Amino acid sequence: MGRIFIALGLVGTVAALSLFLPVRDIFLSFLEQVRALGIWGPVLLGAVYIAATVFMLPGTILGLGAGFLFGVIPGVITISVASTLGAGAAFLMGRFLARDWVAEKVASMPRFAALDAAVAREGFKIVFLTRLSPLFPFNLLNYAYGLTGVPFTQYFFASWIGMLPGTILYVYLGSAAHSLAALAAGDTPKSPLEQVFFWGGLVLALAVVVFVTKVARKALHDSTERAKS
């Protein structure tokens, strides 16, 4: 319990501080330094992106900055690898620090158990669909999935594949910016892809809710039937 509260308290504190600290300005200053690092720039940016993911800091400006500094292909590789590794690290923290405690608390709550079983049963599909939609909170989902029964390998690869379209979009937008200052001001070219990504994400969000509800209902029914027998 002590480890759980310390770890969650640390993550929560850093996330709360991000609301008051000028995180965007800090990241922009960091990107200015990365510009001068040459081949080591993607390595350092990737490492910072992983840390930002673990501490639930907004990393959009880093994705845009990767496109601006490195171009589309190197930027996509950098952010794709970093975001997947960061998501994996947060997942493992959630699973090994809090999973048993949460499982004990919800053991007597069949609906939570059914939802857990649903994610364990259709983990790859559910993770993949939620990663495709930008409406699901990326940083929070990393820890939330760690509390479910989805296997790590399914979570890892579903996250990697599902996050690729969004990664490509943000890196591409960053590559088309005129300066880092333009990125800070949100002055990036408005692409039809953004509209497609947003509305497509909305449809996917609704599809995920329906899909998870359907699978969870079936899991709850199955568990009830087993209890009766």
Secondary structure, DSSP 8 states (H G I E B T S, - for coil): -HHHHHHHHHHHHHHHHHHHS-HHHHHHHHHHHHGGGGGGHHHHHHHHHHHHHHTT---HHHHHHHHHHH-HHHHHHHHHHHHHHHHHHHHHHHHHHHHHHHHHHTTT-HHHHHHHHHHHHSHHHHHHHHHH-TTS-HHHHHHHHHTS---HHHHHHHHHHHHHHHHHHHHHHHHT-S-HHHHHTT-----HHHHHHHHHHHHHHHHHHHHHHHHHHHHHHHHHHHHH-
